Amino acid sequence: MSVNVHLSMYVEKLSSPAEADSVEAAVEQVLAEHEIDPWTVVGVFHDPPWVKISSENGPIIVRGFGEWSTNFERDITAAIRSVAPAAEIDLEWQYPDQD
């Protein structure tokens, strides 16, 4: 069964603009690996340095969301921690079909 979800993610407490750029590259790789890059937007801000990831333009359609989301959250957290170990990560899912 497929489910429609919205992704909202903030990566804050980054040490520099260069670290924000590294987070962007790491996040974009994970989004591509999980095949959701066409549905997501990554915004990078330098003053102060932080990164926003979202599905602003419409929901992501996912089959087997429970297992998929566990794997995605593990992979994206590991990717961010590999380049920004002290980052504060806030990831939320919204379910537009339940509104």
N, CA, C and O atoms as CSV, one atom per row, in Angstrom:
chain,resi,resn,atom,element,x,y,z
A,1,MET,N,N,0.834,-1.182,0.000
A,1,MET,CA,C,0.000,0.000,0.000
A,1,MET,C,C,0.880,1.247,0.000
A,1,MET,O,O,1.907,1.292,0.676
A,2,SER,N,N,0.475,2.242,-0.752
A,2,SER,CA,C,1.204,3.504,-0.825
A,2,SER,C,C,0.582,4.533,0.107
A,2,SER,O,O,-0.611,4.491,0.409
A,3,VAL,N,N,1.415,5.446,0.548
A,3,VAL,CA,C,0.949,6.527,1.414
A,3,VAL,C,C,1.555,7.832,0.897
A,3,VAL,O,O,2.680,7.851,0.397
A,4,ASN,N,N,0.799,8.914,1.026
A,4,ASN,CA,C,1.290,10.248,0.690
A,4,ASN,C,C,1.833,10.889,1.961
A,4,ASN,O,O,1.160,10.909,2.991
A,5,VAL,N,N,3.054,11.412,1.883
A,5,VAL,CA,C,3.662,12.061,3.041
A,5,VAL,C,C,4.342,13.352,2.606
A,5,VAL,O,O,4.764,13.501,1.459
A,6,HIS,N,N,4.434,14.268,3.542
A,6,HIS,CA,C,5.241,15.469,3.360
A,6,HIS,C,C,6.429,15.359,4.307
A,6,HIS,O,O,6.288,14.933,5.453
A,7,LEU,N,N,7.593,15.747,3.816
A,7,LEU,CA,C,8.816,15.760,4.608
A,7,LEU,C,C,9.154,17.197,4.966
A,7,LEU,O,O,9.133,18.080,4.108
A,8,SER,N,N,9.462,17.426,6.218
A,8,SER,CA,C,9.933,18.717,6.694
A,8,SER,C,C,11.131,18.443,7.594
A,8,SER,O,O,11.010,17.769,8.617
A,9,MET,N,N,12.287,18.971,7.206
A,9,MET,CA,C,13.507,18.664,7.951
A,9,MET,C,C,14.376,19.908,8.046
A,9,MET,O,O,14.577,20.620,7.062
A,10,TYR,N,N,14.888,20.159,9.244
A,10,TYR,CA,C,15.781,21.280,9.487
A,10,TYR,C,C,17.068,20.745,10.097
A,10,TYR,O,O,17.042,19.918,11.008
A,11,VAL,N,N,18.194,21.228,9.582
A,11,VAL,CA,C,19.501,20.868,10.121
A,11,VAL,C,C,20.143,22.174,10.578
A,11,VAL,O,O,20.493,23.027,9.763
A,12,GLU,N,N,20.290,22.316,11.892
A,12,GLU,CA,C,20.778,23.564,12.470
A,12,GLU,C,C,22.007,23.297,13.339
A,12,GLU,O,O,22.485,22.168,13.445
A,13,LYS,N,N,22.503,24.372,13.956
A,13,LYS,CA,C,23.706,24.315,14.805
A,13,LYS,C,C,24.931,23.886,13.987
A,13,LYS,O,O,25.784,23.143,14.471
A,14,LEU,N,N,25.001,24.364,12.750
A,14,LEU,CA,C,26.152,24.063,11.900
A,14,LEU,C,C,27.254,25.068,12.191
A,14,LEU,O,O,26.976,26.215,12.543
A,15,SER,N,N,28.492,24.647,12.048
A,15,SER,CA,C,29.623,25.469,12.470
A,15,SER,C,C,30.042,26.522,11.458
A,15,SER,O,O,30.710,27.491,11.820
A,16,SER,N,N,29.659,26.350,10.187
A,16,SER,CA,C,30.133,27.279,9.162
A,16,SER,C,C,29.310,27.128,7.887
A,16,SER,O,O,28.601,26.136,7.719
A,17,PRO,N,N,29.402,28.106,6.990
A,17,PRO,CA,C,28.768,27.953,5.681
A,17,PRO,C,C,29.307,26.737,4.915
A,17,PRO,O,O,28.556,26.073,4.200
A,18,ALA,N,N,30.583,26.452,5.060
A,18,ALA,CA,C,31.161,25.280,4.386
A,18,ALA,C,C,30.530,23.990,4.907
A,18,ALA,O,O,30.289,23.060,4.136
A,19,GLU,N,N,30.264,23.933,6.207
A,19,GLU,CA,C,29.612,22.748,6.759
A,19,GLU,C,C,28.182,22.634,6.227
A,19,GLU,O,O,27.717,21.528,5.949
A,20,ALA,N,N,27.484,23.751,6.085
A,20,ALA,CA,C,26.141,23.730,5.502
A,20,ALA,C,C,26.186,23.195,4.073
A,20,ALA,O,O,25.321,22.414,3.677
A,21,ASP,N,N,27.183,23.607,3.300
A,21,ASP,CA,C,27.333,23.108,1.928
A,21,ASP,C,C,27.615,21.609,1.917
A,21,ASP,O,O,27.126,20.896,1.041
A,22,SER,N,N,28.393,21.126,2.873
A,22,SER,CA,C,28.678,19.689,2.973
A,22,SER,C,C,27.422,18.906,3.340
A,22,SER,O,O,27.199,17.809,2.828
A,23,VAL,N,N,26.604,19.467,4.223
A,23,VAL,CA,C,25.335,18.828,4.576
A,23,VAL,C,C,24.442,18.752,3.343
A,23,VAL,O,O,23.808,17.726,3.095
A,24,GLU,N,N,24.391,19.825,2.576
A,24,GLU,CA,C,23.580,19.819,1.349
A,24,GLU,C,C,23.985,18.669,0.432
A,24,GLU,O,O,23.127,17.928,-0.047
A,25,ALA,N,N,25.277,18.515,0.186
A,25,ALA,CA,C,25.754,17.445,-0.700
A,25,ALA,C,C,25.398,16.070,-0.146
A,25,ALA,O,O,24.964,15.193,-0.893
A,26,ALA,N,N,25.577,15.877,1.157
A,26,ALA,CA,C,25.270,14.585,1.782
A,26,ALA,C,C,23.778,14.281,1.700
A,26,ALA,O,O,23.387,13.152,1.403
A,27,VAL,N,N,22.950,15.282,1.962
A,27,VAL,CA,C,21.499,15.110,1.925
A,27,VAL,C,C,21.031,14.802,0.508
A,27,VAL,O,O,20.207,13.910,0.306
A,28,GLU,N,N,21.549,15.531,-0.467
A,28,GLU,CA,C,21.129,15.304,-1.850
A,28,GLU,C,C,21.464,13.889,-2.309
A,28,GLU,O,O,20.710,13.292,-3.078
A,29,GLN,N,N,22.583,13.350,-1.847
A,29,GLN,CA,C,22.945,11.978,-2.200
A,29,GLN,C,C,21.934,10.981,-1.624
A,29,GLN,O,O,21.507,10.059,-2.318
A,30,VAL,N,N,21.555,11.164,-0.366
A,30,VAL,CA,C,20.586,10.252,0.260
A,30,VAL,C,C,19.216,10.378,-0.408
A,30,VAL,O,O,18.546,9.371,-0.639
A,31,LEU,N,N,18.799,11.591,-0.717
A,31,LEU,CA,C,17.516,11.781,-1.395
A,31,LEU,C,C,17.500,11.042,-2.729
A,31,LEU,O,O,16.498,10.423,-3.086
A,32,ALA,N,N,18.609,11.104,-3.467
A,32,ALA,CA,C,18.702,10.397,-4.751
A,32,ALA,C,C,18.704,8.885,-4.546
A,32,ALA,O,O,18.034,8.159,-5.280
A,33,GLU,N,N,19.452,8.408,-3.553
A,33,GLU,CA,C,19.511,6.965,-3.285
A,33,GLU,C,C,18.138,6.404,-2.922
A,33,GLU,O,O,17.818,5.265,-3.265
A,34,HIS,N,N,17.334,7.198,-2.233
A,34,HIS,CA,C,15.994,6.758,-1.834
A,34,HIS,C,C,14.932,7.141,-2.871
A,34,HIS,O,O,13.736,6.933,-2.664
A,35,GLU,N,N,15.391,7.698,-3.972
A,35,GLU,CA,C,14.549,8.024,-5.131
A,35,GLU,C,C,13.422,8.996,-4.811
A,35,GLU,O,O,12.324,8.887,-5.355
A,36,ILE,N,N,13.706,9.959,-3.912
A,36,ILE,CA,C,12.705,10.991,-3.633
A,36,ILE,C,C,13.212,12.384,-4.003
A,36,ILE,O,O,12.547,13.379,-3.719
A,37,ASP,N,N,14.374,12.461,-4.627
A,37,ASP,CA,C,14.918,13.759,-5.002
A,37,ASP,C,C,14.004,14.572,-5.922
A,37,ASP,O,O,14.004,15.798,-5.815
A,38,PRO,N,N,13.219,13.954,-6.826
A,38,PRO,CA,C,12.337,14.787,-7.652
A,38,PRO,C,C,11.231,15.491,-6.851
A,38,PRO,O,O,10.682,16.490,-7.315
A,39,TRP,N,N,10.904,14.992,-5.673
A,39,TRP,CA,C,9.811,15.545,-4.870
A,39,TRP,C,C,10.292,16.451,-3.745
A,39,TRP,O,O,9.480,16.956,-2.969
A,40,THR,N,N,11.587,16.661,-3.647
A,40,THR,CA,C,12.111,17.418,-2.514
A,40,THR,C,C,12.889,18.648,-2.965
A,40,THR,O,O,13.385,18.723,-4.089
A,41,VAL,N,N,12.978,19.606,-2.051
A,41,VAL,CA,C,13.735,20.832,-2.262
A,41,VAL,C,C,14.709,20.961,-1.097
A,41,VAL,O,O,14.334,20.770,0.060
A,42,VAL,N,N,15.962,21.287,-1.410
A,42,VAL,CA,C,16.980,21.500,-0.381
A,42,VAL,C,C,17.388,22.970,-0.433
A,42,VAL,O,O,17.816,23.468,-1.474
A,43,GLY,N,N,17.252,23.654,0.695
A,43,GLY,CA,C,17.667,25.046,0.790
A,43,GLY,C,C,18.836,25.168,1.747
A,43,GLY,O,O,18.821,24.598,2.837
A,44,VAL,N,N,19.859,25.919,1.330
A,44,VAL,CA,C,21.054,26.114,2.152
A,44,VAL,C,C,21.158,27.592,2.497
A,44,VAL,O,O,21.036,28.457,1.630
A,45,PHE,N,N,21.383,27.865,3.765
A,45,PHE,CA,C,21.487,29.232,4.251
A,45,PHE,C,C,22.826,29.378,4.969
A,45,PHE,O,O,23.265,28.468,5.671
A,46,HIS,N,N,23.468,30.528,4.787
A,46,HIS,CA,C,24.824,30.689,5.312
A,46,HIS,C,C,24.935,31.607,6.522
A,46,HIS,O,O,25.940,31.541,7.230
A,47,ASP,N,N,23.953,32.457,6.792
A,47,ASP,CA,C,24.096,33.409,7.887
A,47,ASP,C,C,22.803,33.502,8.683
A,47,ASP,O,O,21.956,34.338,8.366
A,48,PRO,N,N,22.623,32.681,9.695
A,48,PRO,CA,C,23.509,31.622,10.197
A,48,PRO,C,C,23.411,30.377,9.312
A,48,PRO,O,O,22.455,30.226,8.551
A,49,PRO,N,N,24.401,29.490,9.413
A,49,PRO,CA,C,24.395,28.290,8.573
A,49,PRO,C,C,23.369,27.252,9.029
A,49,PRO,O,O,23.384,26.803,10.175
A,50,TRP,N,N,22.476,26.882,8.101
A,50,TRP,CA,C,21.495,25.826,8.349
A,50,TRP,C,C,20.976,25.327,7.015
A,50,TRP,O,O,21.186,25.962,5.982
A,51,VAL,N,N,20.292,24.180,7.039
A,51,VAL,CA,C,19.785,23.553,5.820
A,51,VAL,C,C,18.340,23.133,6.062
A,51,VAL,O,O,17.992,22.625,7.128
A,52,LYS,N,N,17.504,23.357,5.044
A,52,LYS,CA,C,16.095,22.952,5.093
A,52,LYS,C,C,15.842,21.964,3.963
A,52,LYS,O,O,16.268,22.186,2.829
A,53,ILE,N,N,15.151,20.877,4.273
A,53,ILE,CA,C,14.769,19.875,3.285
A,53,ILE,C,C,13.257,19.717,3.399
A,53,ILE,O,O,12.734,19.519,4.496
A,54,SER,N,N,12.553,19.803,2.272
A,54,SER,CA,C,11.099,19.658,2.345
A,54,SER,C,C,10.525,19.168,1.023
A,54,SER,O,O,11.173,19.198,-0.023
A,55,SER,N,N,9.295,18.721,1.118
A,55,SER,CA,C,8.524,18.329,-0.063
A,55,SER,C,C,7.479,19.408,-0.307
A,55,SER,O,O,6.279,19.140,-0.259
A,56,GLU,N,N,7.938,20.625,-0.567
A,56,GLU,CA,C,7.070,21.795,-0.671
A,56,GLU,C,C,6.065,21.721,-1.810
A,56,GLU,O,O,4.959,22.250,-1.694
A,57,ASN,N,N,6.433,21.074,-2.906
A,57,ASN,CA,C,5.614,21.134,-4.115
A,57,ASN,C,C,4.581,20.023,-4.223
A,57,ASN,O,O,3.905,19.915,-5.246
A,58,GLY,N,N,4.447,19.215,-3.217
A,58,GLY,CA,C,3.476,18.129,-3.240
A,58,GLY,C,C,3.977,16.963,-2.424
A,58,GLY,O,O,5.150,16.912,-2.056
A,59,PRO,N,N,3.092,16.025,-2.138
A,59,PRO,CA,C,3.488,14.901,-1.287
A,59,PRO,C,C,4.411,13.917,-1.996
A,59,PRO,O,O,4.436,13.823,-3.223
A,60,ILE,N,N,5.157,13.198,-1.189
A,60,ILE,CA,C,5.974,12.080,-1.654
A,60,ILE,C,C,5.093,10.839,-1.542
A,60,ILE,O,O,4.442,10.626,-0.519
A,61,ILE,N,N,5.074,10.029,-2.583
A,61,ILE,CA,C,4.275,8.802,-2.568
A,61,ILE,C,C,5.217,7.641,-2.280
A,61,ILE,O,O,6.148,7.384,-3.042
A,62,VAL,N,N,4.969,6.942,-1.173
A,62,VAL,CA,C,5.876,5.895,-0.714
A,62,VAL,C,C,5.104,4.600,-0.497
A,62,VAL,O,O,4.038,4.589,0.118
A,63,ARG,N,N,5.658,3.521,-1.009
A,63,ARG,CA,C,5.105,2.181,-0.762
A,63,ARG,C,C,5.876,1.579,0.412
A,63,ARG,O,O,7.104,1.651,0.449
A,64,GLY,N,N,5.163,0.987,1.369
A,64,GLY,CA,C,5.812,0.381,2.531
A,64,GLY,C,C,6.463,1.422,3.420
A,64,GLY,O,O,7.627,1.283,3.796
A,65,PHE,N,N,5.712,2.475,3.761
A,65,PHE,CA,C,6.269,3.623,4.461
A,65,PHE,C,C,6.949,3.267,5.775
A,65,PHE,O,O,7.997,3.836,6.081
A,66,GLY,N,N,6.405,2.362,6.554
A,66,GLY,CA,C,6.990,2.032,7.857
A,66,GLY,C,C,8.443,1.617,7.749
A,66,GLY,O,O,9.302,2.194,8.416
A,67,GLU,N,N,8.732,0.632,6.925
A,67,GLU,CA,C,10.109,0.164,6.744
A,67,GLU,C,C,10.938,1.196,6.001
A,67,GLU,O,O,12.085,1.459,6.364
A,68,TRP,N,N,10.357,1.783,4.959
A,68,TRP,CA,C,11.095,2.763,4.162
A,68,TRP,C,C,11.525,3.952,5.022
A,68,TRP,O,O,12.675,4.385,4.944
A,69,SER,N,N,10.608,4.487,5.846
A,69,SER,CA,C,10.936,5.665,6.648
A,69,SER,C,C,12.018,5.361,7.679
A,69,SER,O,O,12.864,6.211,7.954
A,70,THR,N,N,12.000,4.165,8.249
A,70,THR,CA,C,13.051,3.770,9.190
A,70,THR,C,C,14.408,3.782,8.501
A,70,THR,O,O,15.378,4.311,9.044
A,71,ASN,N,N,14.478,3.205,7.315
A,71,ASN,CA,C,15.732,3.177,6.560
A,71,ASN,C,C,16.158,4.575,6.132
A,71,ASN,O,O,17.334,4.924,6.237
A,72,PHE,N,N,15.217,5.374,5.654
A,72,PHE,CA,C,15.528,6.737,5.219
A,72,PHE,C,C,16.058,7.570,6.378
A,72,PHE,O,O,17.082,8.239,6.240
A,73,GLU,N,N,15.376,7.536,7.513
A,73,GLU,CA,C,15.807,8.326,8.668
A,73,GLU,C,C,17.191,7.896,9.145
A,73,GLU,O,O,18.008,8.740,9.515
A,74,ARG,N,N,17.459,6.599,9.140
A,74,ARG,CA,C,18.787,6.100,9.511
A,74,ARG,C,C,19.844,6.634,8.545
A,74,ARG,O,O,20.882,7.142,8.969
A,75,ASP,N,N,19.574,6.517,7.246
A,75,ASP,CA,C,20.558,6.904,6.236
A,75,ASP,C,C,20.812,8.405,6.214
A,75,ASP,O,O,21.960,8.837,6.102
A,76,ILE,N,N,19.757,9.202,6.319
A,76,ILE,CA,C,19.958,10.647,6.241
A,76,ILE,C,C,20.642,11.169,7.503
A,76,ILE,O,O,21.454,12.091,7.433
A,77,THR,N,N,20.318,10.583,8.651
A,77,THR,CA,C,20.990,10.982,9.892
A,77,THR,C,C,22.471,10.630,9.837
A,77,THR,O,O,23.313,11.444,10.217
A,78,ALA,N,N,22.797,9.438,9.372
A,78,ALA,CA,C,24.205,9.028,9.260
A,78,ALA,C,C,24.962,9.922,8.288
A,78,ALA,O,O,26.105,10.294,8.552
A,79,ALA,N,N,24.340,10.267,7.174
A,79,ALA,CA,C,25.003,11.120,6.184
A,79,ALA,C,C,25.286,12.504,6.759
A,79,ALA,O,O,26.369,13.053,6.561
A,80,ILE,N,N,24.318,13.062,7.466
A,80,ILE,CA,C,24.512,14.385,8.065
A,80,ILE,C,C,25.574,14.319,9.151
A,80,ILE,O,O,26.459,15.173,9.202
A,81,ARG,N,N,25.499,13.318,10.019
A,81,ARG,CA,C,26.482,13.187,11.110
A,81,ARG,C,C,27.903,12.974,10.576
A,81,ARG,O,O,28.873,13.337,11.240
A,82,SER,N,N,28.028,12.392,9.390
A,82,SER,CA,C,29.367,12.153,8.834
A,82,SER,C,C,30.073,13.452,8.454
A,82,SER,O,O,31.303,13.497,8.417
A,83,VAL,N,N,29.310,14.509,8.170
A,83,VAL,CA,C,29.923,15.786,7.788
A,83,VAL,C,C,29.686,16.885,8.815
A,83,VAL,O,O,30.374,17.906,8.801
A,84,ALA,N,N,28.717,16.683,9.708
A,84,ALA,CA,C,28.389,17.688,10.723
A,84,ALA,C,C,27.974,16.977,12.010
A,84,ALA,O,O,26.786,16.913,12.328
A,85,PRO,N,N,28.950,16.443,12.750
A,85,PRO,CA,C,28.634,15.613,13.919
A,85,PRO,C,C,27.830,16.313,15.012
A,85,PRO,O,O,27.110,15.651,15.759
A,86,ALA,N,N,27.939,17.628,15.120
A,86,ALA,CA,C,27.239,18.347,16.186
A,86,ALA,C,C,25.916,18.958,15.722
A,86,ALA,O,O,25.284,19.703,16.470
A,87,ALA,N,N,25.500,18.654,14.516
A,87,ALA,CA,C,24.275,19.247,13.970
A,87,ALA,C,C,23.053,18.838,14.779
A,87,ALA,O,O,22.988,17.742,15.335
A,88,GLU,N,N,22.091,19.746,14.828
A,88,GLU,CA,C,20.787,19.463,15.427
A,88,GLU,C,C,19.837,19.139,14.273
A,88,GLU,O,O,19.636,19.965,13.382
A,89,ILE,N,N,19.256,17.941,14.289
A,89,ILE,CA,C,18.415,17.464,13.192
A,89,ILE,C,C,16.976,17.352,13.674
A,89,ILE,O,O,16.691,16.681,14.666
A,90,ASP,N,N,16.074,18.016,12.960
A,90,ASP,CA,C,14.642,17.952,13.273
A,90,ASP,C,C,13.920,17.462,12.023
A,90,ASP,O,O,13.821,18.194,11.038
A,91,LEU,N,N,13.416,16.232,12.054
A,91,LEU,CA,C,12.730,15.629,10.916
A,91,LEU,C,C,11.295,15.322,11.306
A,91,LEU,O,O,11.042,14.688,12.330
A,92,GLU,N,N,10.358,15.776,10.486
A,92,GLU,CA,C,8.940,15.523,10.743
A,92,GLU,C,C,8.263,15.044,9.472
A,92,GLU,O,O,8.570,15.503,8.372
A,93,TRP,N,N,7.339,14.115,9.647
A,93,TRP,CA,C,6.480,13.653,8.553
A,93,TRP,C,C,5.086,14.200,8.787
A,93,TRP,O,O,4.603,14.216,9.919
A,94,GLN,N,N,4.436,14.648,7.717
A,94,GLN,CA,C,3.026,15.013,7.777
A,94,GLN,C,C,2.277,14.112,6.801
A,94,GLN,O,O,2.831,13.663,5.797
A,95,TYR,N,N,1.034,13.860,7.109
A,95,TYR,CA,C,0.215,12.932,6.330
A,95,TYR,C,C,-0.998,13.683,5.783
A,95,TYR,O,O,-2.025,13.763,6.457
A,96,PRO,N,N,-0.894,14.239,4.563
A,96,PRO,CA,C,-1.966,15.088,4.042
A,96,PRO,C,C,-3.298,14.367,3.857
A,96,PRO,O,O,-4.346,15.012,3.896
A,97,ASP,N,N,-3.288,13.065,3.659
A,97,ASP,CA,C,-4.540,12.332,3.479
A,97,ASP,C,C,-5.335,12.206,4.775
A,97,ASP,O,O,-6.519,11.868,4.744
A,98,GLN,N,N,-4.697,12.476,5.914
A,98,GLN,CA,C,-5.385,12.377,7.201
A,98,GLN,C,C,-5.988,13.703,7.645
A,98,GLN,O,O,-6.688,13.767,8.656
A,99,ASP,N,N,-5.715,14.758,6.887
A,99,ASP,CA,C,-6.246,16.086,7.243
A,99,ASP,C,C,-7.712,16.204,6.922
A,99,ASP,O,O,-8.313,17.252,7.158
